[in-house]
Amino acid sequence: MQDKLSLMIPGPTPVPERVLLAMARHPIGHRSAEFQAIVARTTEQLQWLHQTSNNVLVLAGSGTAAMEAGIINVLSKGDRVLCGDNGKFGERWVKVAQAYGLDVQVIKAEWGSPLNPEDFRIALEADSNKKIKAVIITHSETSTGVLNDLESINNHVKAHGEALIVVDAVTSLGACNVPIDQWALDVVCSGSQKGYMIPPGLSFVAMGERAWNAYKRSDLPKFYLDLGKYRKSAAENSNPFTPAINLYFALEASLEMMQKEGLEAIFARHERHRFATCAAMEAIGLSLYAASGSGSPAITAVAPKGIDAELIRKVVKNRFQILLAGGQDHLKGEVFRIGHLGFVCDRDILCAVAAIEAALMELGAAPNQMGAGVAAAAAALRSV
Ligand SMILES: *Cc1c(COP(=O)(O)O)cnc(C)c1O
């Protein structure tokens, strides 16, 4: 059935109709007063979403562009950095940092477990010469559905005094609390196709004062992703290069929807959906992949032991028009992931749970009690 596929992957996420319609017009000139007004308005909205008075700069690129910009604008050749790695996106941070010749000390945790803040404390306390220039972590590790303890790790960074904290908040921003000013987060990166409810193509970097001081010293090569250019243009409600104009129309519309709902309500909705999804999987008898208490508000990874996760995904997609995400790398076939990020309502959760149960039935792996997942999800959705 055409146009019925529902995305329950951690990006791209579903886009509200009014956001799609906002984009359905001719681009306007990006040096026009009309466009400047949109930049002014979205800048304010972005600061609201980021809970910051820092610059939030908008790039035409996917989330990885923001990550790369986050590194090359505040660091210099050979700088020592601590990089957290407990999944595919932590690995990506390591690769970007290495690509620019940084001296990367990797702090690992098993896939499925959160990073241990103690590991950061020990490494930072051992650095009496203050050689570590940045601590770089992924907040919500999308590949495993684990939420890392950003607040604790950041506290250790603050105790160090020199190092900046650079955060991939791609699947946490707009899903749970990331109070940039309150926690004094230096560099925070995100992308449009996740919590923002708009299509891929924009990415965002929020930079604080300490990060701008580091920018002045930074000698890594940069041109398109030179954030100084974006800051200068932003002061005139403009962009240094041709922006993704129609995505700005979408951004304005989606942030307006988010403002109407309110930050607290958005975070509570994601938490409800995480909670209901987890309760349902446990009721069905499927194991959660993320260690207990570390589940991400954006995505739940499920390890259906003894059944090929790819088969479940295939039936859910072909029979019920719901796209779940698969496992990455060694988790392919071991894990499927249910995205509940962005424009998601209770109905989506109930449908996904029901489709998973029905798929298990088709595959001859039905749980003892069919409907147990839906019942658990419904109860969980009612209770919070
Ligand atoms: C999606 C995602 C990214 C960005 O990926 P792009 O494909 O470049 O948009 C980065 N980090 C995390 C944790 C993500 O989920």
The ligand as an SDF file (V2000), in Angstrom:
LIG
                    3D

 15 15  0  0  0  0  0  0  0  0999 V2000
   21.7750   10.2940   13.3520 C   0  0  0  0  0  0  0  0  0  0  0  0
   22.8980   10.5210   14.2700 C   0  0  0  0  0  0  0  0  0  0  0  0
   24.0140   11.3000   13.8980 C   0  0  0  0  0  0  0  0  0  0  0  0
   24.1320   12.0130   12.5970 C   0  0  0  0  0  0  0  0  0  0  0  0
   24.1250   11.2020   11.5030 O   0  0  0  0  0  0  0  0  0  0  0  0
   23.9520   11.8430   10.0680 P   0  0  0  0  0  0  0  0  0  0  0  0
   23.6530   10.6510    9.2330 O   0  0  0  0  0  0  0  0  0  0  0  0
   25.2140   12.5050    9.7010 O   0  0  0  0  0  0  0  0  0  0  0  0
   22.8140   12.8120   10.1620 O   0  0  0  0  0  0  0  0  0  0  0  0
   24.9940   11.5230   14.8290 C   0  0  0  0  0  0  0  0  0  0  0  0
   24.9230   11.0030   16.0600 N   0  0  0  0  0  0  0  0  0  0  0  0
   23.8750   10.2680   16.4660 C   0  0  0  0  0  0  0  0  0  0  0  0
   23.8670    9.7520   17.8670 C   0  0  0  0  0  0  0  0  0  0  0  0
   22.8360    9.9940   15.5940 C   0  0  0  0  0  0  0  0  0  0  0  0
   21.7770    9.2730   16.0020 O   0  0  0  0  0  0  0  0  0  0  0  0
  1  2  1  0
  2  3  1  0
  2 14  2  0
  3  4  1  0
  3 10  2  0
  4  5  1  0
  5  6  1  0
  6  7  2  0
  6  8  1  0
  6  9  1  0
 10 11  1  0
 11 12  2  0
 12 13  1  0
 12 14  1  0
 14 15  1  0
M  END
$$$$
